[in-house]
């Protein structure tokens, strides 16, 4: 139930922290002062490790472990790359961090850079975040002027700066190797792994790549201690997580909660103000659009990695899209399928052709040209797309379709037998072309 | 094409693994697809092409099951390890293959009956072998206007493209021309150039060979033949001294296509061809092709049959002291027969000489351990001394770029700028001063583990200091190997037979010869053409030209015997890396023409001295028997891959040294493969032709009161050039002029001395 604004320090402060003095006044940069030149980098890395922080971008890989994969004796330069290509449908948590609390991200990147001995950091921000890029740029300049970036940070031996890079509008550039390709100036497409970015990432150098929220979680971990963080929520994956709630709720927005201490029902009905009068929950995509959909029966699931897995879905990015009973699950599924067809980079055959195929079939169902065998056809495609490709986009494309058909099969059958789906009044489906 | 990399099963680092229940071996690190193929198991692939660099795992066709690994793995990117257990035919793997093929075919048009690739299409073949047999895709397929011209030589049918990225990787990684890219994304991806302009590049045709579907096809070959009514013949290219291995496609006795071989020769071209080698064959049909013998008489020209032409030749030669001039591209057989006729009493004491660069003085460099082009791959240091390989020996460019990609350092020195200089550190030297540049390379060479030194034959031959310096460098670096960037197509072969560049000119001038036979040789269009013109002006005896194309000499000759092209005849050429390789005919040629060797044998018969051989093969056997460089060589031994010949005594003379000094300008002639007379006559290559220009530093031009595009002539003490436009290029050394050798009309040959590609000149504006 409790809100804990640890990453969202600006909410705790009650005002935006886009000025360096304001961030300092709110306790900012204490983590840098406490660690840079004061702690051994390995000790700092161990703090991250002990905190139990998992990657908040979607995959949930333990942050400290990922950082420990970087070779210690590499002769090449090392990089920290911040993934700010926040493009997951329904996800807008990083946007608020950058807009309201940019220095915490910068501070987190300096800490990560110090821990792995990085030479430079990069922030890859999605192209549409123009305003946010400006805020971040101004913050970077201020941090540099104040000596938190650049040569000999706080008169230590550690020199480190951050470059801001704007993407050009592709979902796939949020996939870490696609992002690295794009950052190198190439067409954004995932790379064959191994080698993983920790060994050969940006410009073939060891690279630590983390999400905005993950990196922004580091300063409080340093100031309040790994033990404090590790004690928040469930033992296996503790900490706070921001959920972006959108859709048919009264108070859409970001809510930072302690993992495991809030249920989905509480998130929707208490924090997000509940649904419109007279409506019930039909479907919830709790971790962005790339995860299996949940139904009303899952509302009492606690919001943490393990519980959501047990419910058949993933915590993902925390982009919680709520649809009430006025929505049409077939149309919503088509809308998501269109998104993935549009965003598939086209490198791997199953994803390139499969996302297109799924969209075409669903479109026919919506248009009243569906056949009963299309459901079996769709189901036979899932296994031929998912897990057969280089990156997770295909899994993300299959998950919402497969789960919707499994959970709301009668709606799909009705679309076939009733000659399509009626267009629900409040929900307008916009074709992405 | 060559989809799977060759696997060395005799290597000493073999690992043993289980493949579909069998125990097989392959060297550690071999990609599973290659190891399986070597063991007789075909794992289907589309994007994998080992020559393009590391695998990208895009098409997902090669998914296999490996015990202990989650899900399926791409066999193209999985190296074999000891005790690995692999299943390529398990239900899971087969379902994946089935699935990927179904996806690939979902939007692929089923226009195989009218597709040029049909019958030799990997997608078609693998669909039959691994595919589902039936499509469940009932949606409309994507449609594009078809086809569009990617260039004047390559058609692009975007509907057929399966986005394997092979062409893009070739352009970006192998040729590094940076032109091709994928546009749009997902199911709408399409191949295009960055700028939207035509894909004009010198190696562009290779993408038609590596395209696994009918998306990229050769425009000259479009709708010309089907795979079941063609014959493919392995041959070699005689367009430049590299000797790339080719495959000639023949239909109804006509040459229809040239491609790289299915099994590339990794020691030579690795399956890549330059566009000239691929598409230049249409000059065999050009208007200046000679198709019937011509007897030139006072009353006019008379066309005769080939029999009468040979008889006329014999009667012109009877009782005369004969000189035989061989062109730089004549085969070992033709040269061997000429030498035989000169010594066996047929043409008593005939003087035999060749046109081309005299480089006998380079023998000490040549004596060092020689490398093949394939050895460049493994080099850690590539040194380029003089020359302009990208222009003169095109395929060398791809090898050096490959070595660079693998991490080799590229260094060098030379008088003229060239395309490979951007790959490393190069110093500009004045002509005749290559040795100065080499001093700076010595440390790098001696510190390298596997250095390969590429040196330009023509540049070194006129720079004795450089020969001494390079000989010393190679002697001081035990690991270093050398590779000559040759000047003449069969220069090595002719030199190894002992055919000199001198003797005949002097004999004609001294009136010691009464009749001359030019075999594929036109001295009036070669270096020193003015001097040759002068001796032929004073020559009263008959001249017989055995030639393929009309030229200044076929106009001058008293008898012209039309000869076959390199695509129509048998023969042996020795490449610049000393590799003897066989020409095999892929076309018939005009009815009244014959191969040079056939004509020489026929003339001998008419002269009453039937030689001991009748065929090219027996002429070869006869020739090699008497020359030490070829001892023990047979056509069988040469086979399809060629054989490196042995050493031979250097008895050739050397040209004069050309040393730059501040008061004189130096002309360095460069044969741009795409700027020569042959390219200019090709219809297919019309957009690839580079125009002849005089390249010089802007300061040089300024000192000569020349502006860019002004026309100028070069005057040396042996003659002068035609007027050519000036092109300013700040990368050219000051005081140096780079001129086009072999360009249409032989514009600069008059200013050069015989057998030499450099000259001291002065410049006049016209």
Boltz contact constraints between the chains, C-beta under 6 A:
constraints:
  - contact:
      token1: [A, 192]
      token2: [B, 56]
      max_distance: 6.0
  - contact:
      token1: [A, 192]
      token2: [B, 57]
      max_distance: 6.0
  - contact:
      token1: [A, 192]
      token2: [B, 77]
      max_distance: 6.0
  - contact:
      token1: [A, 344]
      token2: [B, 186]
      max_distance: 6.0
  - contact:
      token1: [A, 345]
      token2: [B, 185]
      max_distance: 6.0
  - contact:
      token1: [A, 346]
      token2: [B, 163]
      max_distance: 6.0
  - contact:
      token1: [A, 346]
      token2: [B, 185]
      max_distance: 6.0
  - contact:
      token1: [A, 346]
      token2: [B, 186]
      max_distance: 6.0
  - contact:
      token1: [A, 346]
      token2: [B, 189]
      max_distance: 6.0
  - contact:
      token1: [A, 347]
      token2: [B, 58]
      max_distance: 6.0
  - contact:
      token1: [A, 348]
      token2: [B, 58]
      max_distance: 6.0
  - contact:
      token1: [A, 348]
      token2: [B, 60]
      max_distance: 6.0
  - contact:
      token1: [A, 349]
      token2: [B, 59]
      max_distance: 6.0
  - contact:
      token1: [A, 349]
      token2: [B, 60]
      max_distance: 6.0
  - contact:
      token1: [A, 349]
      token2: [B, 100]
      max_distance: 6.0
  - contact:
      token1: [A, 349]
      token2: [B, 103]
      max_distance: 6.0
  - contact:
      token1: [A, 349]
      token2: [B, 104]
      max_distance: 6.0
  - contact:
      token1: [A, 350]
      token2: [B, 60]
      max_distance: 6.0
  - contact:
      token1: [A, 350]
      token2: [B, 103]
      max_distance: 6.0
  - contact:
      token1: [A, 352]
      token2: [B, 186]
      max_distance: 6.0
  - contact:
      token1: [A, 352]
      token2: [B, 187]
      max_distance: 6.0
  - contact:
      token1: [A, 353]
      token2: [B, 103]
      max_distance: 6.0
  - contact:
      token1: [A, 353]
      token2: [B, 106]
      max_distance: 6.0
  - contact:
      token1: [A, 354]
      token2: [B, 103]
      max_distance: 6.0
  - contact:
      token1: [A, 356]
      token2: [B, 187]
      max_distance: 6.0
  - contact:
      token1: [A, 360]
      token2: [B, 139]
      max_distance: 6.0
  - contact:
      token1: [A, 377]
      token2: [B, 136]
      max_distance: 6.0
  - contact:
      token1: [A, 384]
      token2: [B, 99]
      max_distance: 6.0
  - contact:
      token1: [A, 387]
      token2: [B, 71]
      max_distance: 6.0
  - contact:
      token1: [A, 388]
      token2: [B, 60]
      max_distance: 6.0
  - contact:
      token1: [A, 390]
      token2: [B, 57]
      max_distance: 6.0
